């Protein structure tokens, strides 16, 4: 399963909403028997990267390294 986009409004950050969203996405993936989840982000979104890493995501070399000129990683 590929998570294309996930965001929390700046005024709502710090309330564990991102963690809850990620948890719901993972639950959906398990219920639908997905074996793997992928997401991509930009290196400058440090808070998002920390959220994903705390959620158990690890970086991989799979996928593109840029999107329309913006650096990304999977």
C-alpha positions as CSV (number, residue, x, y, z in Angstrom):
1,X,0.0,0.0,0.0
2,X,1.3,3.5,-0.8
3,X,0.4,6.4,1.4
4,X,0.4,9.3,-0.9
5,X,-0.2,12.2,1.4
6,X,-0.8,12.9,5.1
7,X,-1.0,16.2,6.8
8,X,-2.1,17.9,10.0
9,X,-3.1,21.6,10.0
10,X,-0.3,23.6,11.7
11,X,-2.7,24.9,14.5
12,X,-3.6,21.3,15.4
13,X,0.0,19.9,15.5
14,X,1.3,18.5,18.8
15,X,-1.9,16.8,19.7
16,X,-1.0,13.3,18.4
17,X,-3.3,13.6,15.4
18,X,-0.5,12.5,13.0
19,X,0.2,9.5,15.2
20,X,-3.6,8.6,15.2
21,X,-3.8,9.1,11.4
22,X,-0.9,6.8,10.8
23,X,-2.4,4.2,13.2
24,X,-5.7,4.2,11.2
25,X,-3.8,3.8,7.9
26,X,-1.9,0.9,9.3
27,X,-5.1,-0.7,10.6
28,X,-6.7,-0.3,7.2
29,X,-3.6,-2.0,5.6
30,X,-3.8,-4.9,8.0
31,X,-7.6,-5.3,7.5
32,X,-7.0,-5.5,3.7
33,X,-4.0,-7.8,3.9
34,X,-1.4,-5.4,2.5
35,X,2.0,-6.9,3.1
36,X,3.9,-3.6,2.9
37,X,3.3,0.1,3.3
38,X,5.3,2.8,1.5
39,X,5.3,6.5,1.9
40,X,7.4,9.3,0.5
41,X,8.4,12.6,2.0
42,X,10.8,15.4,1.5
43,X,14.0,15.6,3.7
44,X,13.1,19.0,5.1
45,X,9.9,17.7,6.8
46,X,11.8,16.7,10.0
47,X,8.7,16.4,12.2
48,X,7.0,14.1,9.7
49,X,10.1,12.0,9.3
50,X,10.3,11.6,13.1
51,X,6.7,10.5,13.2
52,X,7.2,7.9,10.5
53,X,10.4,6.6,12.1
54,X,8.7,6.3,15.5
55,X,5.9,4.4,13.7
56,X,8.4,1.8,12.5
57,X,9.0,3.1,9.0
58,X,12.6,2.8,7.7
59,X,14.2,4.4,4.7
60,X,14.7,2.5,1.5
61,X,16.4,3.1,-1.8
62,X,13.2,2.0,-3.7
63,X,11.4,4.7,-5.7
64,X,12.5,8.0,-7.2
65,X,14.8,10.4,-5.4
66,X,13.1,13.5,-6.8
67,X,9.6,14.6,-7.7
68,X,9.4,17.5,-10.1
69,X,12.8,18.7,-8.9
70,X,12.1,18.3,-5.2
71,X,14.2,15.8,-3.3
72,X,12.2,12.9,-1.8
73,X,12.9,9.6,-0.2
74,X,10.8,6.5,0.4
